[in-house]
Amino acid sequence: MLDPNTTLTLDRQVRFRRFEDEGIVINQKAAEAVVISEVGTRLIELADGTRTLRECAALLSEEFDAAPDVIEQDVIRFAEQLVEAGIAAPS
Amino acid sequence: MERFLVEPALFPRRISGETWGTESVTIDLAGDRYRIDGLASWQVASLASRYGPRMNFVGAAALSGTATAGGSGRHITSGDAVATLQVFRAPRSDFREIDTRGWEYWLDLQWDDNALAIAGMRLMARVDLASMRGGIWTCVDDPDEFWGLVENVLRPILAAQLLDRGNGLLVHSAAADGFLFPSTSGGGKSTIARMALDAGLPVLSDDLNAIVRREDQWMILPLPFTGDLLERELSATPQRLRAIVAIEKSTDNALRNMPAAAAVSLLTRCSPYVNQDPQRTDALVSRAAEIAAAVPRAMLAFTMGGNVWPILNRA
């Protein structure tokens, strides 16, 4: 499980683009294009390699008016999926 | 490359070699002309049997008996073509023997520095995508196999041409009555195309379609690349793109809105060849976004044999 103090960086072969509320992530290694939910899209925008997952979760809980501890668990789970898919790497 | 070539390190780096002959043809695809040089007469006949009226004879081929085998026989000057390929001989010993029983044909594509290298069964090809000049090296001497080999090179070049210069996109899709149904293999393209034919609607292709902007609107242009349908079943008339429709086989017919991100993702996944080139990703996503923003988008769940066209027409 990722530590809440981890920062996240998108893989260099991954492109991310927002379209309206959602985003897509293109993994150039696999010619994949995956649609990311509204919250996931915002997390990828916030996870710029300097903010920790906990800091991202705090901002998201304000923006989406949700409990910080619940959001933090969701953020960590989503971050783990990004890492497993080779889309992002912890640092 | 190792899958197809005995010595991958010897893959041609320059467009040179011994041509099979001296004849030339052009093939019209999505409003552009692609020239193929260095052909023997039997190779011209092979291409004529596949491309028929889309093919034009150049120089000697226009005057030879081959010109009557098919195609228009119109004389074309070299300046008309957006891309030129030369066909060279390669020794059979360059290629690995492949047991094709139960094998689904695939190609090894390598994009490097705006050049594309292709290896396939008895095939090597290199295309400089800046100058759009390239070479095909093969040992194939069977007319029934030759046209397919050329087509395997033309398809990725067409995809790059449409994206780079053609103001368009090559999309794995079925197209019927102005509706574009992008889908990867096994997703229902031929099924929906067959349903359109049964409903008396014009179908362009059930496999690959060219989306091109003409002035203020996006058009679907006919291509000779089909899946399960026969080319004679298809319409040759371009269609105005009315909507992008994601398809899903279901137990009910239902239509719902498709968000922009889903449409862009779908078009990107269904843009073969160029979606494997990291240098083209940004251009590809931008083009997909442009198309997705210009027309209605929908997700269609459909039943086999059901009539989906009234639902689509209401959308």
Interface residues (C-beta under 8 A of the other chain):
Chain A: Q13 R15 R17 R18 F19 E20 D21 E22 G23 I24 I26 Q28 A31 E32 A33 V34 V35 I36
Chain B: P259 A260 A261 A262 V264 S265 L266 T268 R269 N275 Q276 P278 T281 D282 V285 A289 A292
